[in-house]
Amino acid sequence: MSLKWGMPTTVDAKTESYNYPECPMERLHESFEIGGVTAANRLLLAPLAGIGNWFVRLQAKRYGAGLTVSEMVSSHGLAYGDKRTRTEFLRLHPDEGPTSIQLFGADPAIMREAAAIVAESGASIIDLNMGCPVKKVCRTGAGSAMLRDPDTAVAVAAAAREGGGLPVTVKLRPGNKPGEREGVELAHRLVTEAGVSGIAFHPRHASQQHKGLPDYELAREVVESLPVPVILSGGMIGPKKVRRVFEETGAAAIMLARGSLGNPWMFERVLGTRGFEDLPTPAEVADELNWVIDRAAEHYEDNRAARYLRKFYPWYLERLKQYDGEQFTRACLNEINQALQQTDTLDQARTVLASVAVPVGA
């Protein structure tokens, strides 16, 4: 069966509804194991660099994620005792598990030590990032740079498994440039030589960043050729497309990444606990963002939390564009965002949000 991927022929901007065929939901709700760790279902939260802290993971769990992965954490920062790395990046909430902590680094000895620290934190799985295309990561020899140094990649994965005693997964891309398959070849070596328990596969090449069509046909080849769970991420916007990719590639699970930013309702829509067309109301958006503000207050001191959340606000306001011309005009949403961007305290942000839950002019 050949997969015919590309843009759908019709898209409804308000409902994010695509003309993809319906796919069965049963397998999405099944539990599965990664190295003996059980995920409650097959819809996971992907690692989101600079974003996926404990309360973002907890939020995904609240809305149905079967397992969550942390933001990218420096193995060197952990091994060298950096206070922020150890306290902020390894903070786990008792209700969020199972949780995978994603590490990056190119030194096997350092990775072994970092993995032991992660195990002590209470994490269930260690995920290694060998696919990040960001230059400052690749310059250290980590991320997608490891695709060009498979021997070191295998040694790093083996060290993580030995040092932490936890199941290890590795996030990969097919290669650094279109046409390359180093990542596919490395995936097999990581399983057979390093003993990793799963592969997270983003079927775009590193040079594509997050643009261009993912090669889901290649993803299916990886799924069929490996004896461990293969988890897919990348390019899945809208619940019907998520289901289609899941069904036709045969992946063990799907990870929601950027599509879940400010949009935890996507987990419910994919899983069918919320209707495909059932987008959040203004009151739901405001309530959820207030929940995020409260959690940020627990994580940071007030002024730092206020600054940190400025990148979150546009993601949530994006959910309200469906009400353009009904409750919220585009100009109104821009004004709300500008007001939120200028807040210096969380109380100021809460005051601004009080206007989001009611129609303009009410």
C-alpha positions as CSV (number, residue, x, y, z in Angstrom):
1,M,0.0,0.0,0.0
2,S,1.5,3.3,-1.0
3,L,0.8,6.3,1.3
4,K,-0.3,9.4,-0.5
5,W,0.6,12.3,1.8
6,G,0.3,16.0,1.3
7,M,-2.1,18.8,2.1
8,P,-5.8,17.9,2.4
9,T,-8.0,19.2,-0.4
10,T,-10.2,21.2,1.9
11,V,-9.6,22.7,5.3
12,D,-12.1,24.5,7.5
13,A,-10.1,27.2,9.3
14,K,-12.5,27.5,12.2
15,T,-12.9,23.9,13.1
16,E,-9.5,22.6,11.9
17,S,-11.5,20.0,10.1
18,Y,-9.8,18.0,7.3
19,N,-11.3,15.7,4.7
20,Y,-9.2,12.8,5.8
21,P,-11.1,9.5,6.2
22,E,-12.0,8.4,9.7
23,C,-9.7,6.0,11.4
24,P,-10.5,3.5,14.2
25,M,-9.8,4.7,17.7
26,E,-9.5,1.4,19.5
27,R,-5.7,1.0,19.2
28,L,-5.1,4.6,20.3
29,H,-6.6,3.7,23.7
30,E,-4.6,0.6,24.2
31,S,-1.7,0.6,26.7
32,F,1.7,-0.4,25.6
33,E,5.1,-0.9,27.2
34,I,8.5,0.7,26.7
35,G,11.1,-1.4,28.4
36,G,8.6,-2.6,31.0
37,V,7.2,0.9,31.6
38,T,3.5,1.0,30.8
39,A,2.0,4.0,29.0
40,A,-1.8,4.3,29.5
41,N,-2.5,4.9,25.8
42,R,-0.7,5.6,22.6
43,L,-1.0,9.4,22.5
44,L,2.0,11.1,24.1
45,L,3.4,14.6,24.8
46,A,6.6,15.2,22.8
47,P,9.6,16.9,24.3
48,L,9.3,20.6,23.8
49,A,12.5,22.5,24.3
50,G,12.2,25.4,26.7
51,I,8.5,24.5,27.3
52,G,7.9,21.0,28.5
53,N,8.3,21.5,32.3
54,W,6.3,19.7,35.0
55,F,3.1,21.7,34.7
56,V,3.0,21.5,30.9
57,R,3.4,17.8,31.2
58,L,0.8,17.6,34.0
59,Q,-1.6,19.5,31.8
60,A,-1.1,17.0,28.9
61,K,-1.8,14.2,31.4
62,R,-5.0,15.9,32.6
63,Y,-6.3,16.0,29.0
64,G,-5.4,12.3,28.3
65,A,-1.7,11.9,27.4
66,G,-0.6,8.4,28.1
67,L,3.0,9.4,28.8
68,T,4.9,12.7,28.7
69,V,8.5,13.6,27.8
70,S,10.4,16.5,29.4
71,E,12.0,19.4,27.7
72,M,15.6,18.8,26.6
73,V,18.0,18.7,29.6
74,S,21.8,19.0,29.4
75,S,23.7,16.0,30.6
76,H,26.7,18.2,31.3
77,G,24.5,20.5,33.4
78,L,23.4,17.6,35.5
79,A,26.8,16.0,35.9
80,Y,28.5,19.2,36.8
81,G,25.8,20.0,39.4
82,D,24.2,23.1,37.9
83,K,21.6,24.1,40.4
84,R,18.9,25.2,37.9
85,T,19.3,22.1,35.8
86,R,18.9,19.8,38.7
87,T,16.0,21.6,40.5
88,E,13.9,23.1,37.7
89,F,14.5,20.6,34.8
90,L,14.2,17.5,36.9
91,R,11.2,18.6,38.9
92,L,8.4,16.0,38.7
93,H,4.8,16.3,39.8
94,P,3.4,13.2,41.6
95,D,0.4,13.1,39.3
96,E,2.1,13.4,35.9
97,G,3.8,10.0,35.5
98,P,5.0,8.0,33.8
99,T,7.5,10.7,32.7
100,S,10.5,10.4,30.4
101,I,13.3,12.9,30.9
102,Q,15.1,13.9,27.6
103,L,18.9,14.4,27.8
104,F,21.3,15.6,25.3
105,G,25.1,15.3,25.2
106,A,27.9,13.6,23.3
107,D,30.2,12.3,26.1
108,P,29.4,8.7,27.2
109,A,31.0,9.2,30.7
110,I,29.0,12.4,31.3
111,M,25.9,10.8,30.0
112,R,26.3,7.8,32.4
113,E,26.5,10.1,35.4
114,A,23.6,12.2,34.2
115,A,21.4,9.2,33.7
116,A,22.1,8.1,37.3
117,I,20.9,11.5,38.5
118,V,17.7,11.2,36.3
119,A,17.0,7.8,37.8
120,E,17.3,9.3,41.3
121,S,14.7,12.0,40.4
122,G,12.0,9.5,39.9
123,A,11.7,9.5,36.2
124,S,10.5,6.3,34.5
125,I,12.4,6.5,31.1
126,I,15.4,8.4,29.7
127,D,15.0,9.8,26.2
128,L,18.1,10.9,24.3
129,N,17.9,13.7,21.7
130,M,19.9,12.7,18.6
131,G,17.8,14.7,16.2
132,C,17.7,18.4,17.3
133,P,18.9,20.6,14.4
134,V,19.6,23.7,16.5
135,K,23.2,24.9,15.8
136,K,24.1,25.5,19.5
137,V,23.2,21.9,20.3
138,C,24.9,20.5,17.2
139,R,28.1,22.4,17.9
140,T,28.6,20.4,21.0
141,G,28.4,17.2,19.0
142,A,24.9,16.4,20.3
143,G,21.5,16.5,18.6
144,S,21.5,15.7,14.9
145,A,25.3,16.0,14.8
146,M,25.3,12.5,16.3
147,L,23.8,11.1,13.1
148,R,27.3,11.6,11.6
149,D,29.1,9.9,14.5
150,P,27.1,6.6,15.0
151,D,29.8,4.9,17.1
152,T,29.7,7.7,19.7
153,A,25.9,7.7,19.5
154,V,25.8,4.0,20.3
155,A,28.3,4.5,23.2
156,V,26.2,7.4,24.6
157,A,23.0,5.4,24.5
158,A,24.7,2.4,26.1
159,A,26.1,4.6,28.9
160,A,22.7,6.1,29.6
161,R,21.2,2.7,29.9
162,E,24.0,1.4,32.2
163,G,24.2,4.6,34.3
164,G,20.4,5.0,35.0
165,G,19.2,1.5,34.9
166,L,16.0,2.8,33.2
167,P,14.6,2.1,29.8
168,V,16.2,4.3,27.2
169,T,14.6,5.7,24.0
170,V,16.2,7.8,21.4
171,K,14.7,10.6,19.3
172,L,16.0,10.5,15.7
173,R,15.6,12.1,12.3
174,P,16.3,10.2,9.0
175,G,19.4,12.2,8.4
176,N,20.8,15.8,8.2
177,K,19.9,16.4,4.5
178,P,17.2,15.0,2.2
179,G,18.1,11.6,0.8
180,E,20.3,10.7,3.8
181,R,19.4,7.6,5.9
182,E,22.0,7.7,8.6
183,G,19.2,8.0,11.2
184,V,17.5,4.9,10.0
185,E,20.8,2.9,10.1
186,L,21.6,4.3,13.5
187,A,18.2,3.3,14.8
188,H,19.0,-0.4,14.1
189,R,22.4,-0.1,15.8
190,L,20.9,1.6,18.9
191,V,18.5,-1.3,19.3
192,T,20.9,-4.2,18.6
193,E,24.1,-2.7,20.1
194,A,23.0,-0.3,22.8
195,G,19.9,-2.1,23.9
196,V,17.5,0.9,23.7
197,S,13.9,0.2,24.3
198,G,12.3,2.4,21.7
199,I,12.8,4.9,18.9
200,A,11.1,8.3,18.6
201,F,11.1,9.2,14.9
202,H,10.6,12.6,13.3
203,P,10.5,11.8,9.5
204,R,11.9,15.2,8.4
205,H,15.6,15.7,7.8
206,A,17.4,18.0,10.2
207,S,17.9,20.6,7.4
208,Q,14.1,20.8,7.1
209,Q,13.7,21.9,10.7
210,H,9.9,21.8,11.2
211,K,9.0,22.6,7.6
212,G,8.2,20.5,4.6
213,L,6.3,17.3,4.3
214,P,7.4,14.5,6.6
215,D,8.2,11.2,4.9
216,Y,5.6,9.0,6.5
217,E,6.3,6.2,4.1
218,L,9.9,6.0,5.4
219,A,8.4,6.2,8.9
220,R,6.3,3.1,8.2
221,E,9.5,1.3,6.9
222,V,11.2,2.1,10.2
223,V,8.2,0.9,12.2
224,E,8.1,-2.4,10.3
225,S,11.8,-3.1,10.5
226,L,12.5,-2.5,14.2
227,P,11.6,-4.9,17.1
228,V,11.0,-2.1,19.6
229,P,8.2,0.5,19.7
230,V,8.5,3.3,17.2
231,I,6.8,6.6,18.2
232,L,6.2,9.2,15.6
233,S,6.1,13.0,15.7
234,G,6.1,15.8,13.2
235,G,3.7,17.5,10.8
236,M,0.4,16.2,12.3
237,I,-2.0,19.1,12.5
238,G,-5.6,18.3,13.3
239,P,-7.0,15.2,15.0
240,K,-8.0,13.3,11.9
241,K,-4.5,13.6,10.4
242,V,-3.0,12.3,13.7
243,R,-5.3,9.3,13.5
244,R,-4.5,8.7,9.9
245,V,-0.8,8.8,10.3
246,F,-1.1,6.5,13.4
247,E,-3.2,4.0,11.5
248,E,-1.4,3.8,8.2
249,T,2.2,3.8,9.5
250,G,1.4,1.2,12.3
251,A,3.4,3.3,14.8
252,A,3.3,2.2,18.4
253,A,2.3,5.7,19.4
254,I,2.1,9.3,18.3
255,M,3.6,12.3,20.0
256,L,1.8,15.7,19.9
257,A,4.4,18.5,19.8
258,R,3.7,22.1,18.5
259,G,0.1,21.2,17.8
260,S,-0.5,20.9,21.5
261,L,0.9,24.3,22.4
262,G,-1.9,26.3,24.1
263,N,-4.1,23.5,22.9
264,P,-4.4,20.6,25.4
265,W,-7.9,19.9,24.0
266,M,-6.1,18.3,21.1
267,F,-5.4,15.3,23.2
268,E,-9.1,14.9,23.9
269,R,-10.1,15.4,20.3
270,V,-7.6,12.8,19.0
271,L,-8.7,10.3,21.6
272,G,-12.3,10.9,21.0
273,T,-13.2,12.0,24.5
274,R,-14.1,15.3,22.9
275,G,-15.7,15.7,19.5
276,F,-13.5,16.5,16.4
277,E,-15.3,19.7,15.9
278,D,-15.6,20.6,19.6
279,L,-13.2,23.4,20.0
280,P,-12.7,25.2,23.4
281,T,-15.0,28.0,24.3
282,P,-13.6,31.4,25.4
283,A,-14.4,30.5,29.1
284,E,-12.5,27.2,28.7
285,V,-9.5,29.0,27.2
286,A,-9.4,31.6,30.0
287,D,-9.9,29.0,32.7
288,E,-7.0,26.9,31.3
289,L,-4.7,29.8,31.0
290,N,-5.5,30.8,34.5
291,W,-4.6,27.2,35.6
292,V,-1.2,27.6,33.8
293,I,-0.6,31.0,35.5
294,D,-1.3,29.4,38.9
295,R,1.2,26.5,38.2
296,A,3.8,29.0,36.9
297,A,3.5,30.8,40.2
298,E,4.4,27.5,41.9
299,H,7.4,27.0,39.7
300,Y,8.9,30.5,39.5
301,E,9.0,33.6,41.6
302,D,6.4,36.1,40.4
303,N,8.3,38.4,38.1
304,R,10.2,35.5,36.4
305,A,6.9,33.6,35.9
306,A,5.3,36.7,34.3
307,R,8.1,37.0,31.8
308,Y,8.2,33.2,31.1
309,L,4.5,33.1,30.3
310,R,4.6,35.8,27.6
311,K,5.4,33.1,25.0
312,F,2.4,31.1,26.2
313,Y,-0.3,33.8,25.7
314,P,-0.4,33.8,21.8
315,W,-0.8,30.0,21.8
316,Y,-4.0,30.3,23.8
317,L,-5.4,33.3,22.1
318,E,-5.0,31.4,18.8
319,R,-7.8,29.2,20.0
320,L,-10.1,32.2,20.0
321,K,-9.7,33.1,16.3
322,Q,-12.6,30.9,15.5
323,Y,-14.8,33.5,17.1
324,D,-13.7,36.2,14.8
325,G,-16.6,38.5,14.1
326,E,-18.7,36.8,16.7
327,Q,-17.3,37.4,20.2
328,F,-13.7,38.4,19.4
329,T,-12.4,40.4,16.5
330,R,-8.8,40.0,15.3
331,A,-8.1,43.5,16.6
332,C,-9.5,42.6,20.0
333,L,-7.3,39.6,20.2
334,N,-4.2,41.6,19.3
335,E,-5.1,44.1,22.0
336,I,-5.4,41.3,24.6
337,N,-2.1,39.9,23.5
338,Q,-0.4,43.2,23.7
339,A,-1.8,43.8,27.1
340,L,-0.6,40.4,28.3
341,Q,2.9,40.9,26.8
342,Q,3.2,44.1,28.9
343,T,2.3,42.5,32.2
344,D,5.0,42.4,34.9
345,T,3.1,40.4,37.5
346,L,0.8,37.4,37.4
347,D,-2.0,39.4,39.0
348,Q,-1.8,41.8,36.1
349,A,-2.1,38.9,33.7
350,R,-5.1,37.5,35.6
351,T,-6.8,40.9,35.3
352,V,-6.3,41.0,31.6
353,L,-7.7,37.5,31.2
354,A,-10.9,38.4,33.0
355,S,-12.0,40.0,29.7
356,V,-11.4,36.9,27.7
357,A,-14.2,34.8,29.0
358,V,-17.0,37.2,27.9
359,P,-18.0,38.6,24.5
360,V,-16.7,41.9,23.4
361,G,-19.0,44.7,24.5
362,A,-20.9,42.5,27.0
